[in-house]
Amino acid sequence: MEKFSNRRKYEVGRDNSIEEDDEYFYIFIDKIMAHIIPKRTFTTPAEMNLFSKQIKECLKNNK
């Protein structure tokens, strides 16, 4: 039996970026497609801030 996975790998490139508003993080994997992550997912503000910092560092280091 074949197993299916919802995991995908995306390369970090020049079109990648992160934006946010009061409720969501938008991690753009190209100019028109983004992963949308609700901020309510995080259990503490510190956890949310760490996530944001790590994503921004990853994108900055891979451009």
Residue, then its C-alpha position, 0 to 999 in steps of 0.5 A: m500500500e502506498k503512503f501519501s504525505n502532505r509534506r512538500k519542500y520548497e526552495v528558498g529563492r529571491d521570490n520568497s518573503i514573509e509578511e504578517d498582519d494582526e492575525y496571520f503570517y504569510i510566507f510567500i514561496d513565489k510571487i502569487m503563492a503563500h503558506i498562511i499560518p494563523k498566529r493563534t497557532f502559537t501558544t505564547p507570544a514568545e513562541m510566535n516571535l521566535f517563529s517569525k525571527q527564524i523564518k526571517e533569518c532563513l529567508k535573509n540567509n538564502k537570498 
